[in-house]
């Protein structure tokens, strides 16, 4: 197993310019490791309110207080200039999201963190191929976490990357202490899952499959956000830091998030990671096509005109639509599933009992309401479906008094 870890880690190390990489069973697990190592319990962490609620619960599990940041309504990135000076002074760390692969302003955040002597931690789950300031996302902070469930499609695994190789032994020991042992049944289920999913798609039994997963307790969301369960959450907070009190929240959508991988799982992950550059090229091409449409944040670009900024290989392209429910329905009629919605923002979802509210919540609320994240590899189908349905674009301020 050590040699299999080494192959994966060396491949990722090469992508990050030699930064140290530690294989972890999931991005959320890697983030918990990072938060526990770089932040003392009781600290306050600036983060995006348009984020997976699982990440919110990981921050709480690490014994930390989430602080919701103001966002840029064009792409959901942290709006550094809109964070009040008084807020910076009370932070213990900054956690980026790089939502859908759109980079947060890491150079500015790095400078802010350096001025205060606090760590910058990068969640690069959606941004394994994105760059900012001429460097890969994930190379600006003391640590960063990557997911192999997103662009690679491995549905397991990730990396904790960090800038100080001397920390490897300590972080590796902390990882191994938290891991649950490999289970033969879980390995077999993982290895046959791609074939089962292909059969479900071929037989058009997606709805039935989701219903079965809910009955088995493997799919725990009826809405976009999982149930908060405030009373139970208060009890869990009293036992923080620790993963065990928060397990029922942190495991959602990935029950094996802290399960040690077997050799079959690692071999499949290695094969998928080896194809990553081809996958990223497809994401980048589809992203460029979607960013030229009327639903792109800047509106439709002139044919052949260069797009502003570098085109990233986005995991999902957040198109901005007037009526998202209608857009989702239009895509569903073409059997295009819309996922990775994060609405409402975390401060609305959790309330001030569990998080510090954003000093300027409206841009995040607007973005969460109007963003339609679509797979860029299906750009042609998406464009055809939305135009056929007459889906209208929207700009920030269009629907405000």
N, C-alpha and C positions, 0 to 999 in steps of 0.2 A: 504493500500500500504506500510505503514511503516513496518508492521509486515512481509510482503513478502520480502521487502528489507533485513530485519534483518535475515531471514532464509538463504538467499543467502550469505549474508556477513559473517555470522557465519560459514557456511560450508567452505568458502574460507579462512577465518581466521585460521581455523584448519589446512589447507594445508600449511600455511605459518608460522606455529609456533607461532601464536598469533598476528601477525602483523595486524594493523588496516586496514580494507577494506571498501571501499565505492563503492556501486554499481553505475555504470554509463551506459548510453544507448549504448555506443560503446567504443572500445579501443581508437579511434582517439579523441573522446570527452574527455576521461580521460587524455590523453596525453596533450591536450590543457590546461586542468585545472592545471596539474602539471607544465607545462612550465610557465604559467602565475603566479603561486604561487612562484616557486623557482627561476625564472630568471627575471631580469629586462629587459624591452624592450631595444633593441640596443645591447644586449650581443651576444656572439659568441658561438655556440654549436657544439661540435665535434660529428659527426654522420657517419654512414656507407653510402657510395654511392650506395651500392647494397641493395636497400630498396624500399618499396612502395612509389610511388610519392605522394600519399595522405599524408604520414607522412612528407614529405618535405614541403608540403603546410601548414600543421599544424604548423610546426616550424616557417614558415614565418608569419602565422596568429598571432602567439604569439609575433610578433615584434622582432624576433631574426634572426641572420645571420647564416645559416648553414655552417659548415666547414667540408669538406669531408675528412674522415680518410683513410689511407692506410689499405689494407686488407690482410689477409692470403689467398692465392689462393687455399688452400686445402678445406676450408669450408666457406669462406666469413666472418670470424670473424675479429674484429678490431685487427690489428697488432700493439700492444702497443709500441714495440721497434722501429718501423719504423716512429713513430710520432716525428718530430724534437723537440728538447727542446724549441726552440723559439716559436713553435706553442702552446705548453702547457701553456706558460705564459700568452697568450692572451685570454684564454678561460673563459667563464662564467659557463659552465656546460658540461658534457659528457652524451650523449644519446646512450645507447646500442641498438642493434637490435635483437641479438640472433636468427639469420637468420635460418629459417626452424626448429628451436629448438636447433641448435648447439650453446652452450653458448659462449658469448663473455668473455674475460678474466676479470671477475668482480673483483677478488681479487687485480690484478695489477691496474685496473682502479680505484678501491676504494682507494688504496694507493696514486695514482697520484692526485686524487681529494682532499684527506685529506691534502696532502702537499701544495695544493694551496687554500684550503678553499672554494672549489666550489662543487656544488651538483652533484651526480651521479644519473641519471634517467634511469630506465630500461624499455625498451619496450619488454615485455614478451608475446606478442600476439601469437607467434609460440611456446612458451616454457613453457606452463603451468605445464608440468611435468618434466622439465629438471632440472639438478642440476649442480653446479660448486663449487669447493672448499668445498665439503661436505655440502653445503646448497642449498635450492631451488633457482633457478633463480627468481629474484624479491625480494630477502631479503638482497641485498647488498647496494642498493641505498637509498637515502632519500625517494624516491618514485618509484613505478613501476606501469605499466599498463598491464592488462591482457584482452584477448578477449574471449568471449564465442561463437564467430562465427567459431572458428577453430576446436580444438579437440572435443568440445562438440557438434558442429553442430547446435547450437541454432540459428545462423544467426542473433543474436541480443545480446546486452548487453556486459558488461565487468566489470572490477574492477579497481579502483585506490587504490593501497595499499601504506601505508606510515608508517614510524617508530615512529612517535610522535603522540600518541592518543589525545594530547591536540589540535591538528589541526583539529579534526573531525568537530566541529561545523562550523568553518570558511570554510572548503572545501565543506561541505554539503550545506551551504548557497550559495557558488559560483556555485555549480552544479545546484541547484534548480533555480537560477536566469537565467542560460543559457538554461535550458530545454524548449522545446516547449511542449504545452499541448498534452495529449493523444488524438488521433483522432480515432473515432469508425471505420471509413473506413479502416484506416491503421491497426488496430487491427484485423479486420476480414480478411483482405488480408494476414496478417502474419499467422493467424491460419489455413487458407486453403492452404497456399503455399506448405507445405510438400506433401499434397495429389495431388495437381496439378503437382508438380515436378515428383512424382512417376508415374502419368499418362503419362507425356511427355516421361519419360524414357521407359515406357512399350510400348508406341506406336512408339518409335524411332523418335521422332519429335524434337530432340534437336536443330538442325539448324533452324528450323522454329520458335522455341520458342525464340532463341537468336535474330532473325530478328524482331520478334514482340516486344521484349523488347527494341530494338534500336529505333523502330518507336515510342514507348511510352516515350522515353527519359530516360528509366531506365537502359540502358546499353550504356555507353558513350565512350567506347574504341573501336576503329577500329584496333589499334596497341597495343603493349605491354604497352607503355607509353601513357597517355592521352595527348591531345594537350596542349602545354605550354601556348600559347596565350600571348606572351611577352608584347604586348602593354597593354592589360587589366591587366596583372600582375603588371606592373609598377604603374598603377592607384591604385590597391588594396594595394600595399606596402605603398603608401602615406597615406592610412587610417588605417594602422596597429598600435597597435594590435586590433584584433577583428575578430570574426568568420564571421560576415555578409559580409565583402568585399571579403572573400575567399570562400564563400559558394559554388560557382559553381565548385570549385576544390575539396574541402574537402568532399562534398557529394557523389562523384563518387563511384559507386558500392554499396552505402548504403545511400539512401536518408533520411532514418530515424535516422541518426547518433546522432541527438540531441533531438529525440522525447521521451517524457515521456512514459514509458511502462504501459500498462494496466494489469489488474489482470490475464487475460488469457495468455498473453506473459510471465509474471513472473512465473506462474505455470508451463508452458512448460519448461522454462529455468531451474527451480528447478529440474524437473524430469530428464533432460539431464545431469545436473551437478552431480546428484546423481549417474549416471552411469560412471563417468569419469574414475575411476580406471580400470574398464573393458576395456574402450576405450584405455587408456594408455598402458595397457598390450598388446593389439593387435598392437599398433604402435611400441612398443619396440621389439616385436617378428619379425615384418616385417622389421624394421630397421636393426636388427642383420643379417637377411637373406640377405638384399641388401648390407650391408657393407662387406659381404664375396664374392661379385661378382667382376669381372674384372673392373667394372666401378666405384668402390669405390675409394675414394681419395688415399688410400694406396695400391690399387690393391687387387686381390683375396687373401684371407687368406687360409692357409692350413686347410683342413677339421679337425674340432675339436680343432684347435688352438685358444687360447684366443685372442680377439680383443684388440688393444691398447686402454686403457682408458675405461671409463664407457659407456655402450650402453644407449643412451638417447631415450626416446619415441618420435622421431622426428615427427613433423607435416608433413613434406615432406623430403624425402631423396635426397639430391642433388648429383646425379650421374654425373660423368665427362665424357662426350662423345665428340668424335672428330667432328661429324657433328650433331648438335642438330636438325636441321630442318628435317633430315632424321629420327632421333630417334622419334621426335614428330609425324611424319607421320606414322611410324611403330606402335606407340601406338594408334594413331587415328584409324587405320584399325581394332584394337581390341576394339574400342569404349572406350579407356582410354584417358581422356582429360588431357592435360598438362596445369597446371595453376601456378600462383605465380612465373612468370618470371619477372626479374627486369633488363632489358637490353634496352638501354645502362645505365651505371652508371649515377648517378644524376648529377655529374659535367659535363659530356658530354651532358646530356639532357638539363640542365638548363643554363650552361655557367657561366662565371665569373661575369656577371652582377648580378646574383641572388644567387651565392654561392661562397665560397672560394674553390678553386680547391684542390684536393688531392695532397700532396707532392710526392706521388709515385702512379700514377694512373694505371699502367699496370697490377698489380695483380688483381685489381677489374675488370678491363675491360676483362681480360682473364676469370676470374670466371664467370662473367655475360654472356659471350659468350658461355661457355661450360657446365654450370650447367643445368642439367635436373632434376627438382624437381618432384619426383613421390610419390604417396600415398603408404606408407609402408603396408597398409592393402591389397594392391593388388600386393604384391611383386612377387608372383608366376607368375601371368599373365604378369607382366612387364618383368621379366627375360626371360620368354618364347618368348615374342614378340621381344625383343631386340636381342636375340641370333638368332632367326629365320631370322631377317633382316640383320644380320651381322654387327650390330652397334659396332664400334670400340671405346675402351677407349682412353683417352688422359691424359697426365701428364703435369704439368706446365713446359714450356720450349720446349715441343715437336714441337710446331708450331711457334717458334720464331727464326728468323735468326740465 
